[in-house]
């Protein structure tokens, strides 16, 4: 159970990957998620999950930089959701895979903001969707709010942390 950040982009997977800062990866989203991202934003050609290690917690802007504090917050959220212990253990193991990835100068939220700006400059508007799920990346629930939230690249850069510009479970379109 971690955060997972999806991107619906008009670019190809290789074009998206070429813009990523070191340490941030783009894995193709499952086909069901790709269809949903296209339904939310018809300009989407490629749906990806943006990951540091095996989750998006590092770029979510919602956890402490201290690994122990981050795991404590994750455990609290798992407990609140009633997640079974075996699933919590698997989720924490997945989350720990990002520990070995060194953050770029300025940290992950700043690197994400830079990527978002570069993507908007090269490809135009794109859809971002952040979710928290005990099962890992997979099928996005098909019942989000009926309209996308729209933010500008200037807002992304001003706020810095995705916690300020990217609400959880709300499709968000970033425009120039």
HURA-V599743 format. One record per residue. N is the residue number from 1. RES is the residue in one small letter. PSI is psi in whole degrees, 0 to 359 (999 if undefined). BURIAL is I if it has 16 or more other ideal C-beta (glycine too) atoms within 10 Angstrom, else O. D_LAST is the distance of its C-alpha to the last C-alpha in Angstrom with 1 decimal. Layout:
BEGIN
n->N res->RES psi->PSI burial->BURIAL d_last->D_LAST
n->N res->RES psi->PSI burial->BURIAL d_last->D_LAST
END
This chain:
BEGIN
n->1 res->x psi->110 burial->I d_last->32.2
n->2 res->x psi->181 burial->I d_last->29.1
n->3 res->x psi->145 burial->I d_last->25.4
n->4 res->x psi->127 burial->I d_last->23.6
n->5 res->x psi->120 burial->I d_last->19.9
n->6 res->x psi->147 burial->I d_last->18.9
n->7 res->x psi->127 burial->I d_last->15.9
n->8 res->x psi->111 burial->I d_last->15.7
n->9 res->x psi->146 burial->I d_last->14.1
n->10 res->x psi->356 burial->I d_last->14.5
n->11 res->x psi->169 burial->I d_last->15.9
n->12 res->x psi->167 burial->O d_last->19.5
n->13 res->x psi->316 burial->O d_last->20.9
n->14 res->x psi->326 burial->O d_last->21.9
n->15 res->x psi->319 burial->I d_last->18.5
n->16 res->x psi->312 burial->I d_last->17.0
n->17 res->x psi->327 burial->O d_last->20.1
n->18 res->x psi->337 burial->O d_last->19.7
n->19 res->x psi->350 burial->I d_last->16.6
n->20 res->x psi->142 burial->I d_last->18.2
n->21 res->x psi->155 burial->I d_last->19.7
n->22 res->x psi->136 burial->O d_last->23.5
n->23 res->x psi->340 burial->I d_last->24.9
n->24 res->x psi->129 burial->I d_last->22.1
n->25 res->x psi->155 burial->O d_last->23.1
n->26 res->x psi->113 burial->I d_last->21.7
n->27 res->x psi->142 burial->O d_last->24.5
n->28 res->x psi->135 burial->O d_last->24.5
n->29 res->x psi->152 burial->I d_last->24.4
n->30 res->x psi->154 burial->O d_last->27.7
n->31 res->x psi->323 burial->O d_last->27.9
n->32 res->x psi->320 burial->O d_last->28.2
n->33 res->x psi->322 burial->I d_last->24.9
n->34 res->x psi->315 burial->I d_last->23.2
n->35 res->x psi->317 burial->O d_last->24.6
n->36 res->x psi->317 burial->I d_last->23.4
n->37 res->x psi->321 burial->I d_last->19.8
n->38 res->x psi->325 burial->I d_last->20.0
n->39 res->x psi->321 burial->O d_last->21.5
n->40 res->x psi->327 burial->I d_last->18.8
n->41 res->x psi->101 burial->I d_last->16.1
n->42 res->x psi->346 burial->O d_last->17.8
n->43 res->x psi->354 burial->O d_last->15.3
n->44 res->x psi->123 burial->I d_last->16.4
n->45 res->x psi->324 burial->I d_last->18.8
n->46 res->x psi->132 burial->I d_last->19.4
n->47 res->x psi->128 burial->I d_last->19.8
n->48 res->x psi->162 burial->I d_last->20.5
n->49 res->x psi->125 burial->I d_last->21.6
n->50 res->x psi->121 burial->I d_last->20.3
n->51 res->x psi->148 burial->I d_last->23.5
n->52 res->x psi->107 burial->I d_last->25.2
n->53 res->x psi->240 burial->I d_last->28.8
n->54 res->x psi->11 burial->I d_last->29.3
n->55 res->x psi->180 burial->I d_last->26.9
n->56 res->x psi->15 burial->I d_last->23.6
n->57 res->x psi->319 burial->I d_last->25.3
n->58 res->x psi->325 burial->I d_last->24.5
n->59 res->x psi->357 burial->I d_last->20.7
n->60 res->x psi->334 burial->I d_last->21.0
n->61 res->x psi->16 burial->I d_last->21.6
n->62 res->x psi->357 burial->I d_last->24.4
n->63 res->x psi->155 burial->I d_last->27.4
n->64 res->x psi->153 burial->O d_last->29.3
n->65 res->x psi->330 burial->O d_last->29.4
n->66 res->x psi->119 burial->O d_last->33.1
n->67 res->x psi->323 burial->O d_last->34.0
n->68 res->x psi->318 burial->O d_last->36.9
n->69 res->x psi->321 burial->O d_last->35.0
n->70 res->x psi->315 burial->I d_last->32.3
n->71 res->x psi->324 burial->I d_last->35.0
n->72 res->x psi->317 burial->O d_last->36.7
n->73 res->x psi->320 burial->O d_last->33.7
n->74 res->x psi->315 burial->I d_last->33.3
n->75 res->x psi->320 burial->O d_last->37.1
n->76 res->x psi->318 burial->O d_last->36.9
n->77 res->x psi->320 burial->I d_last->34.2
n->78 res->x psi->315 burial->I d_last->36.3
n->79 res->x psi->315 burial->O d_last->39.4
n->80 res->x psi->325 burial->O d_last->37.7
n->81 res->x psi->354 burial->O d_last->36.8
n->82 res->x psi->33 burial->O d_last->40.3
n->83 res->x psi->133 burial->I d_last->39.3
n->84 res->x psi->150 burial->O d_last->42.5
n->85 res->x psi->317 burial->O d_last->43.5
n->86 res->x psi->324 burial->O d_last->43.4
n->87 res->x psi->324 burial->O d_last->39.8
n->88 res->x psi->315 burial->I d_last->38.9
n->89 res->x psi->314 burial->O d_last->40.6
n->90 res->x psi->320 burial->O d_last->38.7
n->91 res->x psi->317 burial->I d_last->35.4
n->92 res->x psi->324 burial->I d_last->36.1
n->93 res->x psi->318 burial->O d_last->37.3
n->94 res->x psi->314 burial->I d_last->34.0
n->95 res->x psi->320 burial->I d_last->32.1
n->96 res->x psi->342 burial->O d_last->34.3
n->97 res->x psi->338 burial->O d_last->33.2
n->98 res->x psi->348 burial->I d_last->30.1
n->99 res->x psi->325 burial->O d_last->32.4
n->100 res->x psi->355 burial->O d_last->33.2
n->101 res->x psi->116 burial->I d_last->29.7
n->102 res->x psi->129 burial->O d_last->29.1
n->103 res->x psi->148 burial->I d_last->25.9
n->104 res->x psi->166 burial->O d_last->23.9
n->105 res->x psi->133 burial->O d_last->24.2
n->106 res->x psi->347 burial->O d_last->22.4
n->107 res->x psi->170 burial->I d_last->22.8
n->108 res->x psi->315 burial->I d_last->21.1
n->109 res->x psi->321 burial->I d_last->18.5
n->110 res->x psi->321 burial->I d_last->17.2
n->111 res->x psi->320 burial->I d_last->17.4
n->112 res->x psi->316 burial->I d_last->15.4
n->113 res->x psi->320 burial->I d_last->12.6
n->114 res->x psi->318 burial->I d_last->12.8
n->115 res->x psi->315 burial->I d_last->12.8
n->116 res->x psi->316 burial->I d_last->9.8
n->117 res->x psi->315 burial->I d_last->7.7
n->118 res->x psi->318 burial->O d_last->9.9
n->119 res->x psi->316 burial->I d_last->9.6
n->120 res->x psi->321 burial->I d_last->5.9
n->121 res->x psi->320 burial->O d_last->6.9
n->122 res->x psi->327 burial->O d_last->10.0
n->123 res->x psi->350 burial->I d_last->9.8
n->124 res->x psi->201 burial->O d_last->6.8
n->125 res->x psi->147 burial->I d_last->7.0
n->126 res->x psi->155 burial->I d_last->9.8
n->127 res->x psi->132 burial->I d_last->12.5
n->128 res->x psi->142 burial->I d_last->14.1
n->129 res->x psi->120 burial->I d_last->17.6
n->130 res->x psi->131 burial->I d_last->19.9
n->131 res->x psi->159 burial->I d_last->23.6
n->132 res->x psi->123 burial->I d_last->26.9
n->133 res->x psi->135 burial->I d_last->29.7
n->134 res->x psi->341 burial->I d_last->33.3
n->135 res->x psi->353 burial->O d_last->33.6
n->136 res->x psi->190 burial->I d_last->30.8
n->137 res->x psi->143 burial->I d_last->28.1
n->138 res->x psi->216 burial->O d_last->29.1
n->139 res->x psi->121 burial->O d_last->28.8
n->140 res->x psi->134 burial->I d_last->26.1
n->141 res->x psi->138 burial->O d_last->27.8
n->142 res->x psi->12 burial->O d_last->27.1
n->143 res->x psi->53 burial->O d_last->27.2
n->144 res->x psi->174 burial->O d_last->23.8
n->145 res->x psi->151 burial->O d_last->22.8
n->146 res->x psi->339 burial->O d_last->22.5
n->147 res->x psi->150 burial->O d_last->18.9
n->148 res->x psi->147 burial->I d_last->15.7
n->149 res->x psi->143 burial->O d_last->14.1
n->150 res->x psi->129 burial->O d_last->10.5
n->151 res->x psi->158 burial->I d_last->8.6
n->152 res->x psi->161 burial->O d_last->5.5
n->153 res->x psi->323 burial->I d_last->5.3
n->154 res->x psi->319 burial->O d_last->7.6
n->155 res->x psi->319 burial->O d_last->9.8
n->156 res->x psi->313 burial->I d_last->10.2
n->157 res->x psi->323 burial->O d_last->11.3
n->158 res->x psi->314 burial->O d_last->13.3
n->159 res->x psi->329 burial->I d_last->15.1
n->160 res->x psi->283 burial->I d_last->15.6
n->161 res->x psi->133 burial->I d_last->17.8
n->162 res->x psi->337 burial->I d_last->16.6
n->163 res->x psi->335 burial->O d_last->19.4
n->164 res->x psi->332 burial->O d_last->17.5
n->165 res->x psi->347 burial->I d_last->14.2
n->166 res->x psi->94 burial->I d_last->15.6
n->167 res->x psi->150 burial->O d_last->18.7
n->168 res->x psi->137 burial->O d_last->21.4
n->169 res->x psi->27 burial->O d_last->22.1
n->170 res->x psi->117 burial->O d_last->19.2
n->171 res->x psi->128 burial->I d_last->16.8
n->172 res->x psi->123 burial->I d_last->13.2
n->173 res->x psi->129 burial->I d_last->10.1
n->174 res->x psi->125 burial->I d_last->6.9
n->175 res->x psi->161 burial->O d_last->3.8
n->176 res->x psi->999 burial->O d_last->0.0
END
